[in-house]
Amino acid sequence: MRGFLPRRRWPSTCVVSYVPDSRTETSYNEPTVMWRMRRGDGLAMLMHLVIVPTPAGATAMWFVNGRELGMRDFAQWSDAIAWSDRVRDQNWTVGWRITSDNN
């Protein structure tokens, strides 16, 4: 027979697609810079705050000119974020201003 090709069998891994039955949970588990600030009065001072995930929740660490000034532990990320916002707002009232990541 002309044009007859034998039937090929594909390996089962090529034919069947396995998809998990349930959604897998995704999480972001890296240190996160929440904000960077510069003194508004022209002093060469930079501050930033980083939240780091921990098995018990999160730790917030703040730095001035690259030197760690302190750290605080939180039971939940949301508590660390709320505290970060309060520190940012407090710094704003005494002359610190938000700066871009490139400065």
Buried (B, 14 or more C-beta within 10 A) or exposed (E): EEEEEEEEEEEEEEEEEEEEEEEEEEEEEEEBEBBBBBBEEEEEEBBBBBBBBEEEBBBBBBBEEEEEEEEBEBEEBEBBBEBBEEBBEEBEEEEBEEBEEEE
